Amino acid sequence: MCRDTYPDRPIGVAGLRFAGQSQVFHVYATWAGWAFDHAGWNREAHLLAITACRTSTRVIRSPAPATT
């Protein structure tokens, strides 16, 4: 929906995975340093920090593969 609403803006998709793991456990939209997920819009750095704190595990941002 974001890409349909704002076709001229570089809205991306990224995921989070635990360090050392290959499986992504959380996916969210990205735009200009912001992340959008079930909790609404938050700074992407804040999302990563809070997730690492809550899980007591280092998390890695994984860009989603390009789609057409």
C-alpha positions as CSV (number, residue, x, y, z in Angstrom):
1,M,0.0,0.0,0.0
2,C,2.8,2.4,0.8
3,R,4.3,2.0,-2.7
4,D,0.9,2.6,-4.3
5,T,0.3,5.7,-2.2
6,Y,3.8,7.2,-2.6
7,P,5.2,5.9,-5.9
8,D,7.8,8.6,-6.1
9,R,9.3,7.9,-2.7
10,P,11.9,5.1,-2.0
11,I,9.9,3.0,0.4
12,G,11.7,-0.3,1.0
13,V,11.2,-3.5,2.9
14,A,13.7,-5.0,5.4
15,G,13.7,-7.8,7.9
16,L,15.3,-8.6,11.2
17,R,17.2,-11.8,12.1
18,F,19.1,-13.0,15.1
19,A,22.9,-12.8,14.7
20,G,24.2,-16.2,13.4
21,Q,20.8,-17.2,12.0
22,S,19.6,-17.0,8.4
23,Q,15.8,-16.9,9.1
24,V,14.1,-13.5,9.2
25,F,11.6,-13.2,12.1
26,H,10.3,-9.7,11.6
27,V,9.6,-7.7,8.4
28,Y,8.9,-4.0,8.1
29,A,8.7,-1.1,5.7
30,T,11.5,1.4,5.6
31,W,11.6,5.1,4.5
32,A,14.3,7.7,5.2
33,G,15.6,6.2,8.5
34,W,12.1,5.2,9.6
35,A,10.5,1.8,10.1
36,F,6.8,0.9,9.8
37,D,5.5,-2.2,11.4
38,H,2.6,-3.3,13.7
39,A,3.7,-0.7,16.2
40,G,3.5,2.2,13.7
41,W,6.3,4.5,12.6
42,N,9.5,4.5,14.6
43,R,13.1,5.3,13.9
44,E,14.7,2.2,12.4
45,A,17.6,2.4,14.8
46,H,15.2,2.5,17.7
47,L,13.4,-0.6,16.4
48,L,16.6,-2.6,16.2
49,A,17.7,-1.4,19.7
50,I,14.4,-2.3,21.3
51,T,14.2,-5.7,19.6
52,A,17.8,-6.5,20.7
53,C,17.0,-5.4,24.3
54,R,13.7,-7.4,24.5
55,T,15.2,-10.6,23.0
56,S,18.6,-10.2,24.8
57,T,20.1,-11.2,21.5
58,R,22.0,-9.2,18.8
59,V,19.8,-8.6,15.7
60,I,20.9,-8.0,12.2
61,R,19.0,-5.9,9.6
62,S,18.4,-7.9,6.4
63,P,17.3,-6.1,3.3
64,A,14.5,-7.8,1.5
65,P,15.2,-9.1,-2.0
66,A,14.1,-6.7,-4.8
67,T,10.7,-7.2,-6.2
68,T,9.1,-6.2,-9.4
